[in-house]
Amino acid sequence: MADSQVVVIETDKGDITLELYPELVPDTVANFLAAVDAGFYAGTIFHRVIEGFMIQGGGLDGDMREKPWDQKPVKNEAANALPNERGTIAMARTGDPHSATTQFFINTVDNASLNYKSATSWGFGYCVFGAVTDGMDVVDAIEGVTTTSRLGHENVPHEPIAIKGVRRA
């Protein structure tokens, strides 16, 4: 269904089903769905896994190269978002609060330190745009993998965890 607000992340560890929150963070959901609809996530990996924190993916390929995305970064809507709690998905970004493009992370614990506090570069937080409705066991399995350093990146799964694709359900 073209207007579905449910997506499935297909990984080589299993599927993760997400419900998205367009009513809270419409620009963030639209940005994510644009990447989904473009088939962008096929061939990316979960490239950063920190036990007791989160799993991050959606921007690098298996060779740890950034996959190019030609859209503008999305405005950070974290002030309107739900908290970064276990099972929520949020946009990853750089130190610039309005720099999120395609990378996302799934919180494996409650991460209150990532929530919006103020409209400053340090206080903006990370915008939650959905939550896992099925497949938290897959998230937990990914969180439990052995990690290493690779090509200047820390907390990289020793064995790559492929994102085969993300599709609307």
Secondary structure, 3 states (H helix, E strand, C coil): CCCCCEEEEEECCEEEEEEECCCCCHHHHHHHHHHHHCCCCCCEEEEEEECCCEEEEEEEECCCCECCCCCCCECCCHHHCCCCCCCEEEECCCCCCCCECCCEEEECCCCHHHCCCCCCCCCCCCCEEEEEEECHHHHHHHHCCCEEEECCEEEEECCCEEEEEEEEC
